[in-house]
Amino acid sequence: MKRGGPSSLAHGILWASWAVLFTQQVVDAWQMQLPWIIWLGKLLPLLIFLPGMLRDRLRTYIWLCFVSLLYFIALVERMFAIPGSILAATGTVAVVLLFISGMMYVRWRARELRGASVSQNVSGD
């Protein structure tokens, strides 16, 4: 089923903020010259959700929002540890946008899908 206006906008913001957060994590790990196991710990949680996001599974977006809260905690801590860090501020904005757009997308998309199933049931009777 095709996405409507609000859910389409939220979906676009969600993907853009996911990409910014992923890029921010890569740049952060690169700048700090972290070992590969830390790279894995920073990036794998975001990559795990990619297949479900590509299949547009709402449960995946819900879990992504929960995991994004861990990134939020780490980034806020980084903002206080390194005041004026543009990288930490960028990541914080990205994770906040990811969380809000993800929750709104799930809400609006579920409503669309529910409405479509109801109209199919009514027209099928």
C-alpha positions as CSV (number, residue, x, y, z in Angstrom):
1,M,0.0,0.0,0.0
2,K,1.2,3.5,-0.9
3,R,2.1,5.9,1.9
4,G,0.0,8.9,2.6
5,G,1.2,12.5,3.1
6,P,2.2,12.6,6.8
7,S,3.6,9.1,6.9
8,S,5.6,9.7,3.7
9,L,7.1,12.8,5.2
10,A,7.9,11.0,8.5
11,H,9.4,8.1,6.5
12,G,11.7,10.4,4.6
13,I,12.9,12.2,7.8
14,L,13.4,8.9,9.5
15,W,15.7,7.6,6.7
16,A,17.6,10.9,6.5
17,S,18.2,11.0,10.3
18,W,19.2,7.3,10.3
19,A,21.8,8.1,7.6
20,V,23.1,11.2,9.5
21,L,23.3,9.2,12.7
22,F,25.1,6.3,11.0
23,T,27.6,8.8,9.3
24,Q,28.1,10.6,12.6
25,Q,29.0,7.3,14.3
26,V,31.4,6.4,11.6
27,V,33.1,9.8,11.7
28,D,33.3,9.7,15.5
29,A,34.9,6.2,15.5
30,W,37.3,7.3,12.8
31,Q,38.4,10.5,14.6
32,M,38.9,8.7,17.9
33,Q,40.8,5.9,16.1
34,L,38.8,3.2,17.9
35,P,39.5,-0.5,17.5
36,W,37.3,-2.6,15.2
37,I,35.3,-4.1,18.0
38,I,34.2,-0.7,19.2
39,W,33.3,0.2,15.5
40,L,31.2,-3.0,15.5
41,G,29.5,-2.0,18.8
42,K,28.7,1.5,17.5
43,L,27.4,0.5,14.0
44,L,25.9,-2.9,14.3
45,P,22.9,-1.8,16.3
46,L,22.0,0.5,13.5
47,L,22.7,-2.0,10.8
48,I,20.6,-4.8,12.4
49,F,17.5,-2.9,11.7
50,L,18.2,-2.2,8.0
51,P,16.5,-5.3,6.5
52,G,13.3,-4.6,8.5
53,M,13.3,-1.0,7.5
54,L,13.7,-1.9,3.8
55,R,10.7,-4.3,4.2
56,D,8.8,-1.5,6.0
57,R,8.0,-3.6,9.1
58,L,6.5,-1.4,11.8
59,R,7.9,-3.5,14.6
60,T,11.4,-2.9,13.3
61,Y,10.8,0.9,13.5
62,I,9.5,0.5,17.1
63,W,12.6,-1.4,18.2
64,L,14.9,1.1,16.3
65,C,13.3,3.9,18.4
66,F,14.1,2.0,21.6
67,V,17.7,1.4,20.6
68,S,18.1,5.0,19.5
69,L,17.6,6.0,23.1
70,L,20.9,4.4,23.9
71,Y,22.6,6.5,21.3
72,F,20.8,9.5,22.8
73,I,22.2,8.8,26.2
74,A,25.7,8.4,24.9
75,L,25.5,11.5,22.7
76,V,24.2,13.7,25.5
77,E,26.9,12.5,27.7
78,R,29.4,13.3,25.0
79,M,28.0,16.8,24.7
80,F,28.6,17.5,28.3
81,A,32.0,15.9,28.3
82,I,33.2,17.8,25.2
83,P,31.3,21.2,25.2
84,G,31.0,22.7,21.7
85,S,31.4,19.4,19.9
86,I,29.7,19.8,16.5
87,L,29.9,16.1,15.9
88,A,28.0,15.3,19.2
89,A,25.4,18.0,18.5
90,T,24.8,16.7,15.0
91,G,24.4,13.1,16.4
92,T,22.0,14.3,19.1
93,V,19.8,16.2,16.7
94,A,19.8,13.2,14.3
95,V,18.9,10.7,17.1
96,V,16.1,13.0,18.3
97,L,14.7,13.4,14.8
98,L,15.0,9.6,14.3
99,F,13.0,8.9,17.4
100,I,10.3,11.4,16.8
101,S,9.9,10.6,13.1
102,G,10.0,6.9,13.8
103,M,7.3,7.0,16.4
104,M,5.1,9.3,14.2
105,Y,5.7,7.1,11.2
106,V,4.6,4.0,13.0
107,R,1.5,5.7,14.3
108,W,0.4,7.2,10.9
109,R,1.4,4.1,8.9
110,A,-0.5,1.7,11.2
111,R,-3.5,4.0,10.9
112,E,-3.2,3.9,7.1
113,L,-2.9,0.1,7.0
114,R,-5.7,-0.4,9.5
115,G,-8.0,1.8,7.3
116,A,-7.0,-0.1,4.2
117,S,-7.8,-3.4,5.8
118,V,-11.2,-2.1,7.0
119,S,-12.1,-0.8,3.5
120,Q,-11.1,-4.1,2.0
121,N,-13.3,-6.0,4.4
122,V,-16.2,-3.7,3.8
123,S,-15.9,-3.9,0.0
124,G,-15.3,-7.7,0.2
125,D,-18.6,-8.4,2.0
